Amino acid sequence: MKKSQHKYIIGTKGQNLQEILAETGVSVEVPPLDTPSDTITLRGDADKLGMALTAVYTKVSIAHIGCRMCIHLCLWYTCMLTVLDDAS
């Protein structure tokens, strides 16, 4: 994910990171601004990672494309996760 979008994942005073951790039990690690890395790392139980990844993309989507489009994306991600869960 582009470094310019990391601020939307972090949120004000880390609020979004705390919300994702509270909702999913997965921690989201964002590299410091002064490093060239743009890699976001999710750490937690394998069965919770999909939900956390959806939450990360939702935070960015809300900031960039507005709530109406975000609802469509959230529904799409939820459907995809359901399909993947059913396939395994």
C-alpha positions as CSV (number, residue, x, y, z in Angstrom):
1,M,0.0,0.0,0.0
2,K,1.3,3.4,-0.9
3,K,3.0,5.3,2.0
4,S,0.7,8.3,1.3
5,Q,-2.2,6.1,2.5
6,H,-0.6,4.9,5.7
7,K,-2.0,8.0,7.6
8,Y,-5.5,6.8,6.9
9,I,-4.7,3.3,8.3
10,I,-3.1,4.8,11.5
11,G,-5.9,7.4,12.1
12,T,-5.7,10.3,14.6
13,K,-3.4,9.3,17.4
14,G,-3.4,5.7,16.2
15,Q,-7.2,5.4,16.7
16,N,-7.7,3.3,13.6
17,L,-4.9,0.9,14.6
18,Q,-6.5,0.5,18.0
19,E,-9.9,-0.1,16.5
20,I,-8.6,-2.8,14.1
21,L,-6.8,-4.6,17.0
22,A,-9.9,-4.4,19.2
23,E,-12.3,-5.7,16.5
24,T,-10.1,-8.4,15.1
25,G,-7.3,-9.2,17.6
26,V,-4.8,-8.5,14.8
27,S,-2.1,-5.9,15.1
28,V,-1.3,-3.7,12.1
29,E,2.3,-2.6,11.8
30,V,3.0,0.5,9.7
31,P,6.6,1.4,8.9
32,P,8.0,4.7,10.2
33,L,7.7,7.7,7.9
34,D,11.5,8.0,7.6
35,T,11.9,4.6,6.1
36,P,11.5,3.8,2.4
37,S,9.3,0.7,3.1
38,D,5.6,0.9,2.3
39,T,4.8,-2.6,3.6
40,I,2.0,-3.0,6.1
41,T,2.3,-6.1,8.3
42,L,-0.6,-7.9,9.9
43,R,0.1,-10.1,12.9
44,G,-2.4,-12.4,14.5
45,D,-4.4,-15.6,14.2
46,A,-4.7,-16.8,10.6
47,D,-8.5,-17.0,10.8
48,K,-8.7,-13.3,11.7
49,L,-6.3,-11.9,9.1
50,G,-8.9,-11.6,6.4
51,M,-11.1,-9.5,8.6
52,A,-8.2,-7.3,9.6
53,L,-7.2,-6.8,6.0
54,T,-10.7,-5.8,5.1
55,A,-10.6,-3.3,8.0
56,V,-7.4,-1.8,6.7
57,Y,-8.7,-1.4,3.2
58,T,-12.0,0.1,4.6
59,K,-10.1,2.8,6.5
60,V,-8.3,3.8,3.3
61,S,-11.5,3.6,1.2
62,I,-13.5,5.8,3.6
63,A,-10.8,8.4,3.4
64,H,-10.5,8.4,-0.4
65,I,-13.8,7.5,-2.0
66,G,-16.4,8.3,0.5
67,C,-18.8,6.2,2.5
68,R,-21.2,5.3,-0.3
69,M,-18.5,3.5,-2.4
70,C,-16.9,2.1,0.8
71,I,-20.1,0.2,1.6
72,H,-19.9,-1.5,-1.8
73,L,-16.2,-2.4,-1.3
74,C,-17.0,-3.8,2.2
75,L,-19.7,-5.9,0.9
76,W,-17.5,-7.2,-1.9
77,Y,-14.6,-8.0,0.5
78,T,-17.1,-9.8,2.8
79,C,-18.4,-11.8,0.0
80,M,-14.9,-12.7,-1.2
81,L,-13.9,-13.8,2.3
82,T,-17.1,-15.9,2.6
83,V,-16.3,-17.6,-0.8
84,L,-12.7,-18.3,0.3
85,D,-13.8,-19.7,3.7
86,D,-16.4,-21.9,1.9
87,A,-13.7,-23.2,-0.5
88,S,-11.4,-24.3,2.3
